[in-house]
């Protein structure tokens, strides 16, 4: 059985090192100039290590960063939706240096990767403004992605990396963190031909659960990859370990065996809406998926993006031949009182608002925090209990 090809390559190109090469680089790193990088740069290194960012070998230079921001293309013509950068406040070194990159997210800041410096660029105000505007669709400093992007520094270090480990992700989430290589291997073992990816940074409620079922049925897919983000989130988002428990509980109770893989990846949320949706599609292709579910306000935050901008970008900015993966377009989903099931609202033209059970995320969080379970039509009771326990623990 042959899986979908990785993006821009015949096979995955993971930048992780193992065995004697790992030993040699670990030893070399003790004698190298060391810099502690940003969490965003560390997350990029983990994605490079795990094969998700195939065919990239490292961090982009200014020309590639601006090309990707403006045109979704590197200078060599590779389609890529979001710059992969290592920005630092300052750097005392020169092109040709080999540098140890220290992990900002692990106690003691151990070496995460060894980088060969092939370029050093200082980004101008115009450079930062252009990239911010193109990636996030706004320069509003209140946008969490904009704030993070602009806080890392203006010195851009580019060049290939050899990554020594997967930061904290493998240790903290041993049952969930998986590389693109591992996911491809498991898809092959399960015998799935068509695989639908579901991206999440939140627990899954009934609408998400049914959306996965709809996609499987409509596409005649072998299985669903529930692929959750395990990295840094904005304040107020539910921690990865709670989300992991809630999702696994839902899958265990409500999906048939061998239809869902629950996994996670080591990356920080960008909150870049449409651009991040395209990145999500690209690295799910690298993980062996044939489709990605893209729903309302995918990867969004606040009111910065239109409800379905993350779908229309695939029509407006992604050439047909740019990616092999396709998207499954999800509309608003809600529980229909008339039909006694979750439906896409566009598929129920005879319904009005009163025919649906509609709850805002804010209302659900309020209920959970007060120890009140949302209606079973909205959230499975087992999932609701896990979330109630979490929210109530915050007030303990």
C-alpha positions, -999 to 999 in steps of 0.1 A, spaced: 0 0 0 15 34 -10 6 64 11 2 100 -2 37 115 -10 52 140 14 52 176 3 81 185 -21 99 152 -17 97 115 -24 102 106 12 101 123 46 133 143 55 133 144 93 161 165 109 163 144 140 197 127 146 202 94 164 229 68 172 266 77 167 256 110 150 236 120 181 265 112 204 290 131 182 268 162 180 260 161 217 297 161 224 304 189 198 276 211 213 295 213 246 322 233 228 300 255 206 287 290 212 252 285 226 221 307 224 187 302 240 161 305 213 124 315 214 96 290 220 85 295 185 119 287 170 121 257 193 87 245 180 99 249 145 130 227 153 107 200 167 86 201 136 117 198 114 130 170 135 97 150 133 95 152 95 64 174 95 82 203 78 96 181 50 114 191 27 129 220 47 163 214 62 163 244 86 154 280 92 146 304 63 166 335 55 151 369 48 145 364 11 126 331 17 107 346 47 95 375 27 87 354 -3 66 330 18 49 358 35 40 376 3 36 348 -22 36 315 -3 68 305 -22 104 303 -13 130 317 -36 134 282 -51 96 280 -59 87 257 -30 51 262 -19 51 271 18 24 291 37 42 304 69 78 314 73 99 290 94 122 313 114 148 316 141 146 353 152 168 364 181 174 398 198 211 398 190 238 375 178 276 378 182 289 356 155 293 352 117 282 332 88 298 298 89 296 294 127 281 263 142 258 271 171 241 251 199 205 261 202 192 259 238 156 249 246 137 277 264 109 253 275 130 227 295 146 233 329 183 240 325 179 250 289 195 218 274 207 218 238 179 212 214 197 214 181 230 223 164 227 249 137 250 259 109 247 296 103 244 303 66 228 337 69 224 365 93 199 392 84 185 422 104 148 426 97 136 461 92 104 476 105 90 473 70 100 436 69 83 429 102 52 448 92 49 430 59 53 396 74 29 403 103 2 417 80 5 388 55 7 360 80 -18 372 106 -40 395 85 -35 422 111 -8 441 129 -30 446 161 -6 439 191 -36 425 210 -37 395 186 -18 368 205 1 356 174 11 391 164 24 398 199 45 366 200 58 370 165 70 406 171 86 398 205 113 374 194 139 398 181 149 413 147 181 393 140 172 364 117 195 334 117 192 310 88 206 276 80 202 239 84 197 223 118 204 189 133 179 183 161 190 162 191 156 156 207 119 165 207 121 190 235 95 183 263 69 167 240 81 131 241 86 131 279 54 150 288 31 133 263 46 98 257 12 83 247 2 111 224 32 128 208 40 112 174 64 121 146 52 121 110 72 89 104 54 71 133 20 82 121 27 70 85 39 37 99 7 33 120 -15 42 90 2 15 70 -2 -10 99 -39 -2 101 -44 -7 64 -61 27 59 -61 40 23 -79 73 29 -72 92 61 -89 123 73 -71 146 97 -89 166 125 -69 195 139 -77 205 175 -64 227 203 -96 222 223 -116 192 237 -140 176 213 -177 181 218 -206 163 200 -204 186 170 -167 177 165 -173 141 170 -201 140 145 -181 160 120 -154 134 120 -181 107 114 -196 128 85 -162 132 69 -154 94 72 -187 85 57 -187 111 29 -151 103 19 -153 65 25 -122 69 46 -105 42 65 -99 63 96 -96 96 114 -64 111 127 -73 133 157 -41 154 158 -39 178 187 -15 206 193 7 200 223 26 232 225 21 267 238 -14 283 237 -29 316 247 -41 322 283 -74 306 290 -71 277 266 -74 242 281 -41 225 288 -30 197 266 -31 169 292 -68 178 301 -77 179 264 -59 146 257 -78 129 285 -112 143 273 -106 133 236 -93 98 245 -124 92 267 -147 103 239 -130 81 213 -130 51 237 -167 53 244 -182 65 211 -161 53 181 -156 18 168 -122 2 172 -96 9 145 -113 40 132 -95 68 151 -59 75 160 -54 100 188 -20 117 185 -4 150 190 24 172 175 49 195 191 42 230 179 30 263 194 -3 277 182 1 306 158 -35 318 157 -28 327 121 -63 316 108 -62 310 70 -24 308 67 -22 284 96 -49 262 80 -28 258 49 2 249 71 -20 224 89 -29 208 56 7 207 44 21 189 75 -9 165 76 0 155 41 35 148 54 19 127 81 2 106 55 -33 121 55 -54 125 23 -79 151 37 -80 177 64 -113 189 80 -114 227 79 -143 242 97 -155 275 109 -128 299 121 -101 272 118 -70 283 138 -86 316 144 -88 339 175 -112 367 184 -129 383 154 -98 387 133 -109 364 105 -141 357 86 -159 324 96 -148 306 65 -116 324 54 -96 293 63 -116 275 35 -116 302 8 -78 306 11 -75 272 -6 -94 286 -35 -77 320 -36 -41 314 -27 -33 277 -30 -27 265 -66 -44 232 -75 -10 214 -78 6 230 -47 -6 203 -23 -17 167 -28 -39 167 3 -75 181 0 -97 198 25 -131 186 37 -152 218 41 -173 218 73 -201 243 78 -216 253 111 -226 222 130 -253 219 157 -277 194 173 -310 194 156 -340 189 179 -361 180 149 -338 152 137 -323 143 171 -287 144 158 -259 167 149 -261 182 114 -244 208 93 -268 237 95 -266 242 57 -281 207 53 -312 217 73 -328 245 53 -362 238 70 -348 246 104 -348 279 122 -326 290 151 -350 275 177 -347 241 161 -310 238 171 -292 235 205 -267 264 203 -243 272 230 -214 296 229 -180 285 240 -182 312 267 -215 299 280 -201 263 281 -171 274 301 -193 292 325 -215 261 330 -185 238 334 -169 261 359 -200 261 380 -201 223 379 -231 222 355 -229 197 327 -238 211 293 -268 193 276 -259 157 264 -267 169 229 -238 193 232 -212 174 252 -208 137 261 -213 133 299 -179 116 303 -162 145 286 -182 171 305 -171 155 338 -134 157 329 -138 194 320 -159 202 350 -132 187 372 -106 208 355 -125 241 357 -135 236 393 -99 228 402 -90 263 390 -111 278 418 -100 254 445 
